[in-house]
Amino acid sequence: DRVVQSRLDAPQKRSPAVSGAASQRKGKRWEQDVCRLLESYGWSAITSRNARGGSQQGEDVITDCPLVVEAKNQQRMDLAGWLDQALEQAGCDPAVVLIKRRQKPAEHGYALMRIDQLLDLVRRIPL
């Protein structure tokens, strides 16, 4: 169809390209920031890359915090995809995606998790 072809031929708007290596550095930096943040709250934390000798497998941050932690520092948000990834890695454990907020310190980032898991955690807080 001519309409479809004209859309395919139209110049595409592109965001500034970030090389794969630069993107990986950005992600590693955020994972390290998340580890420091968790440690400042009393949990031990290490990036899975450091724990596994540079190999990225499973959750991004290994911690004794009662959550499986996935860390994301990406320009494009894929909330559903990120949460699905964290939940898949978590199995039966609660999972959270900690998302870098531009120009803000780590503690001002975003936390994404399923509502039922959040409420289960809140229920455990003694009143």
HELIX and SHEET records of a PDB file:
HELIX    1   1 ARG A    2  ASP A    9  1                                   8    
HELIX    2   2 GLY A   20  SER A   40  1                                  21    
HELIX    3   3 SER A   48  ALA A   51  1                                   4    
HELIX    4   4 LEU A   79  ALA A   90  1                                  12    
HELIX    5   5 ALA A  106  HIS A  108  5                                   3    
HELIX    6   6 ILE A  115  ARG A  123  1                                   9    
SHEET    1   A 2 ALA A  45  THR A  47  0                                        
SHEET    2   A 2 VAL A  61  THR A  63 -1                                        
SHEET    1   B 3 VAL A  68  LYS A  72  0                                        
SHEET    2   B 3 ALA A  95  ILE A  99  1                                        
SHEET    3   B 3 TYR A 110  LEU A 112 -1                                        
END                                                                             
